[in-house]
Amino acid sequence: MLVLGRSQVEALLDMDALIDGLGPAMVDLSEGRASVPDRVAAVVPGQDGFLAAMPGYVPSVGVLMSKLVSLFPHNAGTPLPTHQALIAVFDPETGEPTALLDGTAITAARTAAGSALSARLLAREDAEVLAVLGTGVQARTHAHAMCRVRPVRQIRVAGRDTVRAGVLAEELSGELGVEAVAAPHYADALDGADLVAAATHTVDPVVRRAWLTPGVHIASVGFNQGGREVDDATVAEALVCVESRRAVLAPFPAGSNDLLFPIRDGVITADHIHAELGELVNGSRPGRTSADQITLYKSVGVAVQDAAATALVVNAARARSVGHEIGMR
C-alpha cells in the first residue's frame, strides 16, 4: 500500500489539472454515475467540531476511497489547521486497500479548485478584483486558484484579525505577482469586487447584498456553526449553484446554513437552487445570463472532489516513484 505524507501530497498536486479534473467528476455526480452516500459525522460539542466520513466511488477517475476529515473551527489562528484529514484508497475491482495519504492538503486544494471551476463557469470573463474573506488555509488556496481562471489584478484580504489579513496580503502579493492589500472591513473588500472567495467561521454574514457590486460571483465555502456566511438578501437575489442539492440541503453540519436558514424562514424554497456544477459542465443548465447578474456558488464539499484529487496525486506519485510502500498482510 502506498503511503503519502502531507508535503508529498502538496508537491504532487497540480491545481490547473485539478480544476480541469473536477469537471468530469462533478458530471458523474449530477448524472447519477458516482456513488456518494450521505456524509456522517460524530460531533464534539465542547469544541464545536466534528469528525466526518466521506466515502465515494467515481467511475470517471476509477477511484474508490473514503476520507475521514475533522473540522475544529477553534484551531483558527493556531498552528493547527481547522480541517485535518486522511484518505484511504481501495481497488475498485477487488476492494483491496491500495493507498493511504494525507487528506488535509487535498481538502484545501479540491475546495479551492471547486470554487475556481465555479468561477470559470459563472464569473464574468473580465473579472479582475478578488475579495478574499478569511485569513486561513482556505483563503490562501482560494486566492491561488481564482487567479488561474480569471485575470485578477488586485486581491483584497479581510478578516477578523487585521494583522493576519496584512500578512496574508503581503505573502499573496509575492507569491502571485499581483497587487494584494489588506482591507479594514469585509465591506471595504467587497466594494467593487468582481470575485469573492469567502472562507470564514463567522456567525454573522460577511457577504451582504448591500456591500456587493452588480455582476459579482461569490464562492462561499465557510463552515459557520450556529450562523452563516451569506445574508438572506444575497441568496434571494443570486443565481445559486451548488455541488449537490442533496448534500447542501442535508441537516447541518453536513449541509449549509446559508441555504437552510432562508429556506426555514420562507425567504426561498429549495427550488431556488438553480444548478449543480455538473449540470453547468454538461450544459443541461445555463449559467450567467447577464453581466449584472449576481452568482453564488455554495460549497459544502463532496467526496467526488476528493476522489478526483486523489486520482491525480496517486497517479503522479506512482509515475515519479514518490512515497513509501508498506504491507498490510
C-alpha positions as CSV (number, residue, x, y, z in Angstrom):
1,M,0.0,0.0,0.0
2,L,1.3,3.4,-1.0
3,V,1.6,5.9,1.9
4,L,2.0,9.7,1.2
5,G,2.6,12.4,3.7
6,R,1.3,16.0,3.5
7,S,4.5,17.5,2.0
8,Q,4.5,14.8,-0.7
9,V,0.8,15.4,-1.5
10,E,1.4,19.1,-1.7
11,A,4.3,18.6,-4.1
12,L,2.3,16.3,-6.3
13,L,-0.9,18.4,-6.5
14,D,-1.3,20.3,-9.8
15,M,-4.0,23.0,-9.3
16,D,-4.6,23.5,-13.0
17,A,-5.0,19.8,-13.6
18,L,-7.3,19.6,-10.6
19,I,-9.6,22.4,-11.7
20,D,-9.9,20.6,-15.1
21,G,-10.3,17.2,-13.5
22,L,-13.2,18.2,-11.3
23,G,-15.5,18.8,-14.2
24,P,-15.9,15.1,-15.2
25,A,-16.2,14.1,-11.6
26,M,-19.0,16.6,-11.0
27,V,-20.8,15.4,-14.1
28,D,-20.6,11.8,-12.8
29,L,-22.3,13.1,-9.6
30,S,-25.0,15.1,-11.3
31,E,-25.8,12.3,-13.8
32,G,-26.0,9.6,-11.1
33,R,-23.0,7.5,-12.0
34,A,-21.0,8.3,-8.9
35,S,-21.8,6.5,-5.6
36,V,-21.6,9.1,-2.9
37,P,-23.5,8.2,0.3
38,D,-24.6,11.0,2.7
39,R,-21.8,12.2,4.9
40,V,-22.0,11.1,8.5
41,A,-20.3,13.0,11.4
42,A,-19.5,12.5,15.0
43,V,-20.0,15.8,16.8
44,V,-17.7,17.1,19.6
45,P,-19.9,19.8,21.2
46,G,-17.3,21.2,23.6
47,Q,-15.1,22.1,20.7
48,D,-17.8,22.9,18.1
49,G,-16.0,20.4,16.0
50,F,-16.8,17.1,14.2
51,L,-15.2,14.1,12.5
52,A,-16.9,13.2,9.2
53,A,-16.7,10.1,7.0
54,M,-17.0,10.8,3.3
55,P,-16.8,7.6,1.1
56,G,-17.2,7.7,-2.7
57,Y,-16.7,5.9,-6.0
58,V,-16.2,7.9,-9.1
59,P,-16.1,6.0,-12.4
60,S,-14.6,8.8,-14.5
61,V,-11.4,8.6,-12.4
62,G,-11.6,5.0,-11.4
63,V,-11.3,5.7,-7.6
64,L,-12.9,4.1,-4.7
65,M,-12.0,6.0,-1.5
66,S,-13.1,7.3,1.8
67,K,-12.0,10.4,3.6
68,L,-12.0,11.0,7.4
69,V,-12.0,14.7,8.0
70,S,-12.1,16.6,11.2
71,L,-13.3,20.2,11.4
72,F,-12.4,22.1,14.5
73,P,-13.0,25.8,14.0
74,H,-11.3,26.9,17.2
75,N,-8.0,25.8,15.6
76,A,-8.2,29.1,13.6
77,G,-5.2,31.3,14.5
78,T,-3.2,28.3,15.9
79,P,-0.5,26.2,14.3
80,L,-3.1,23.5,13.6
81,P,-5.5,23.9,10.5
82,T,-9.2,23.8,11.1
83,H,-9.6,21.0,8.6
84,Q,-7.4,17.8,9.0
85,A,-7.9,14.6,7.1
86,L,-6.8,11.2,6.0
87,I,-7.8,9.4,2.7
88,A,-7.9,5.6,2.2
89,V,-8.0,4.3,-1.3
90,F,-9.2,0.9,-2.4
91,D,-9.0,-1.1,-5.6
92,P,-12.5,-0.7,-7.2
93,E,-12.2,-4.3,-8.7
94,T,-11.1,-6.2,-5.6
95,G,-11.7,-3.9,-2.7
96,E,-8.0,-4.2,-1.6
97,P,-6.6,-1.2,0.2
98,T,-4.0,0.4,-2.2
99,A,-3.1,3.8,-0.7
100,L,-3.2,5.9,2.4
101,L,-2.5,9.6,2.2
102,D,-2.8,12.9,3.9
103,G,-6.1,14.5,3.1
104,T,-5.6,17.9,4.7
105,A,-3.8,19.3,1.6
106,I,-6.3,17.6,-0.7
107,T,-9.2,19.1,1.2
108,A,-7.7,22.6,0.8
109,A,-6.8,22.2,-2.8
110,R,-10.0,20.5,-4.0
111,T,-12.2,23.0,-2.2
112,A,-10.4,25.9,-3.9
113,A,-10.4,24.1,-7.2
114,G,-14.2,23.7,-7.0
115,S,-14.6,27.4,-6.4
116,A,-12.3,28.1,-9.3
117,L,-14.3,25.8,-11.5
118,S,-17.5,27.7,-10.4
119,A,-15.8,31.0,-11.4
120,R,-14.8,29.6,-14.7
121,L,-18.4,28.6,-15.4
122,L,-20.2,31.7,-13.8
123,A,-17.9,34.7,-13.3
124,R,-17.6,37.4,-15.9
125,E,-14.7,36.9,-18.2
126,D,-13.3,40.3,-17.3
127,A,-13.3,39.8,-13.5
128,E,-10.2,41.5,-12.2
129,V,-10.8,42.3,-8.5
130,L,-10.9,39.5,-6.0
131,A,-12.1,39.8,-2.4
132,V,-10.8,37.1,-0.1
133,L,-12.7,36.9,3.2
134,G,-10.8,35.0,5.8
135,T,-7.1,34.6,6.5
136,G,-6.6,30.8,6.9
137,V,-5.5,27.9,4.7
138,Q,-8.6,28.1,2.5
139,A,-8.3,31.8,2.0
140,R,-4.7,31.4,0.7
141,T,-5.5,28.4,-1.5
142,H,-8.6,30.2,-3.0
143,A,-6.5,33.2,-4.0
144,H,-4.1,31.0,-5.9
145,A,-6.9,29.0,-7.6
146,M,-9.0,32.0,-8.6
147,C,-6.0,33.7,-10.2
148,R,-5.8,30.7,-12.5
149,V,-9.2,31.1,-14.1
150,R,-9.7,34.9,-14.2
151,P,-7.3,37.8,-15.0
152,V,-7.1,39.0,-11.4
153,R,-5.1,42.2,-11.0
154,Q,-5.9,43.1,-7.4
155,I,-6.7,41.0,-4.3
156,R,-8.3,42.5,-1.1
157,V,-8.0,40.4,2.0
158,A,-10.3,40.9,5.0
159,G,-10.7,39.0,8.3
160,R,-11.3,39.4,11.9
161,D,-7.6,39.9,12.6
162,T,-6.3,42.8,10.5
163,V,-2.7,41.9,11.3
164,R,-3.2,38.4,9.8
165,A,-5.0,39.9,6.8
166,G,-2.0,42.2,6.2
167,V,0.5,39.3,6.5
168,L,-1.6,37.2,4.1
169,A,-1.9,40.1,1.6
170,E,1.8,40.6,1.6
171,E,2.5,36.9,1.1
172,L,0.0,36.6,-1.8
173,S,1.5,39.7,-3.5
174,G,4.9,38.0,-3.5
175,E,3.5,34.5,-4.5
176,L,1.2,35.6,-7.2
177,G,2.8,38.8,-8.6
178,V,-0.4,40.9,-8.3
179,E,-1.4,43.8,-6.0
180,A,-2.7,42.4,-2.7
181,V,-3.9,44.6,0.1
182,A,-5.5,44.2,3.5
183,A,-9.0,45.8,3.8
184,P,-10.1,47.2,7.1
185,H,-13.5,45.6,6.9
186,Y,-15.4,43.0,4.9
187,A,-17.4,45.8,3.3
188,D,-14.3,47.5,2.0
189,A,-13.0,44.3,0.5
190,L,-16.3,43.7,-1.3
191,D,-16.9,47.2,-2.6
192,G,-16.3,46.9,-6.4
193,A,-15.1,43.3,-6.2
194,D,-15.8,41.1,-9.3
195,L,-15.0,37.8,-7.5
196,V,-15.4,36.8,-3.8
197,A,-13.9,33.9,-2.0
198,A,-15.5,33.6,1.4
199,A,-13.8,31.1,3.8
200,T,-14.7,32.1,7.3
201,H,-16.1,30.6,10.5
202,T,-18.2,33.7,11.3
203,V,-21.6,33.6,12.9
204,D,-22.8,36.8,11.3
205,P,-22.8,37.1,7.5
206,V,-19.7,38.6,6.0
207,V,-21.3,38.6,2.5
208,R,-24.1,41.1,2.4
209,R,-26.1,42.3,-0.5
210,A,-25.7,46.0,0.4
211,W,-21.9,45.6,0.1
212,L,-21.9,43.8,-3.3
213,T,-21.4,45.2,-6.8
214,P,-23.7,44.0,-9.6
215,G,-22.2,41.2,-11.6
216,V,-20.1,39.7,-8.8
217,H,-19.5,36.0,-8.5
218,I,-19.3,34.6,-4.9
219,A,-17.8,31.3,-3.8
220,S,-18.8,30.6,-0.2
221,V,-17.0,27.6,1.5
222,G,-17.1,28.6,5.1
223,F,-18.3,26.4,8.0
224,N,-20.4,28.5,10.3
225,Q,-21.6,26.8,13.5
226,G,-24.8,28.4,14.5
227,G,-24.6,31.1,11.9
228,R,-23.9,31.7,8.2
229,E,-21.6,33.4,5.8
230,V,-24.0,34.9,3.3
231,D,-27.1,37.0,4.1
232,D,-30.7,36.3,3.0
233,A,-30.8,39.2,0.5
234,T,-27.8,37.9,-1.4
235,V,-29.1,34.4,-1.5
236,A,-32.6,35.5,-2.6
237,E,-31.2,37.7,-5.5
238,A,-28.4,35.4,-6.7
239,L,-28.3,32.7,-9.2
240,V,-27.4,29.9,-6.8
241,C,-25.3,26.9,-7.8
242,V,-24.0,24.0,-5.6
243,E,-22.0,20.8,-5.8
244,S,-25.0,18.7,-4.9
245,R,-28.6,19.6,-4.0
246,R,-28.8,16.6,-1.7
247,A,-25.6,17.5,0.1
248,V,-26.2,21.2,0.6
249,L,-29.7,20.6,1.9
250,A,-28.8,17.9,4.4
251,P,-29.2,18.8,8.0
252,F,-26.3,20.8,9.5
253,P,-23.3,20.1,9.9
254,A,-23.5,18.1,6.6
255,G,-25.5,20.8,4.8
256,S,-25.2,24.6,4.7
257,N,-26.9,27.1,7.0
258,D,-26.5,29.7,4.2
259,L,-29.4,27.9,2.3
260,L,-31.1,26.0,5.2
261,F,-31.8,29.2,7.2
262,P,-33.5,31.2,4.3
263,I,-35.5,28.0,3.4
264,R,-36.5,27.6,7.0
265,D,-37.6,31.3,7.2
266,G,-39.5,31.2,3.9
267,V,-37.2,33.6,2.1
268,I,-36.6,31.0,-0.6
269,T,-37.6,27.4,-1.4
270,A,-35.3,24.5,-2.3
271,D,-36.2,25.1,-5.9
272,H,-34.2,28.4,-5.7
273,I,-31.1,26.3,-6.3
274,H,-30.5,26.8,-10.0
275,A,-27.9,24.2,-10.8
276,E,-25.3,21.8,-9.7
277,L,-21.7,22.3,-11.0
278,G,-22.1,19.1,-13.0
279,E,-25.2,20.4,-14.7
280,L,-23.3,23.6,-15.7
281,V,-20.4,21.5,-17.0
282,N,-22.6,19.2,-19.1
283,G,-24.7,22.1,-20.4
284,S,-28.0,20.8,-19.0
285,R,-28.4,24.0,-17.1
286,P,-27.4,27.5,-18.2
287,G,-25.0,29.8,-16.4
288,R,-24.9,33.5,-16.1
289,T,-27.5,35.3,-18.3
290,S,-26.3,39.0,-17.9
291,A,-23.3,41.0,-16.9
292,D,-25.1,42.4,-13.9
293,Q,-26.4,39.1,-12.5
294,I,-25.1,38.1,-9.1
295,T,-24.0,34.4,-9.0
296,L,-23.4,32.4,-5.8
297,Y,-21.6,29.0,-5.5
298,K,-22.3,27.5,-2.1
299,S,-19.9,24.6,-1.3
300,V,-20.1,22.0,1.5
301,G,-17.6,19.6,0.0
302,V,-18.4,16.3,-1.7
303,A,-16.4,13.1,-1.9
304,V,-16.2,13.1,-5.8
305,Q,-13.9,16.1,-5.5
306,D,-11.6,14.2,-3.1
307,A,-11.6,11.3,-5.4
308,A,-10.6,13.4,-8.4
309,A,-7.8,15.0,-6.4
310,T,-6.7,11.6,-5.0
311,A,-6.5,10.1,-8.5
312,L,-4.2,12.9,-9.7
313,V,-1.9,12.6,-6.6
314,V,-1.7,8.8,-6.6
315,N,-1.1,8.6,-10.3
316,A,1.6,11.2,-10.1
317,A,3.2,9.5,-7.1
318,R,3.4,6.2,-8.9
319,A,4.8,7.8,-12.1
320,R,7.5,9.6,-10.1
321,S,8.2,6.8,-7.5
322,V,7.2,9.1,-4.6
323,G,6.0,7.7,-1.3
324,H,6.5,4.5,0.8
325,E,5.1,1.1,0.1
326,I,4.0,-0.9,3.1
327,G,2.5,-4.3,3.5
328,M,-0.9,-4.8,5.2
329,R,-1.0,-8.6,5.4
